[in-house]
Amino acid sequence: MTQDAIVTRIINNDMAEVVATRTTACGSNCGNCESCIFDDKVKAEARNLINAQPGDRVVIASKSSRVFSAAMLVYVMPLILFLVGYVIAY
């Protein structure tokens, strides 16, 4: 997964802080889903392999497998634990 970001500061020689704009799942029609109550800017630390400087526009990438692993923890694990608890209580 890739996303455009802007370098805000250099942390050390090989790390930088970047700010990316969060996109909404509803296609930015916030009147329907009310997702605009959250800040649309996301700060992250990224490896600075290209020696980018503050203000530079960069493309950041993350492994999709990490995103899916996090989604599994948030959505699937509670369901599994609920079913295990239900079976034990029965």
Secondary structure, DSSP 8 states (H G I E B T S, - for coil): -EEEEEEEEEEETTEEEEEEE---TTSS-HHHH-GGGS-SEEEEEEE-TT---TT-EEEEE--HHHHHHHHIIIIIHHHHHHHHHHHHH-
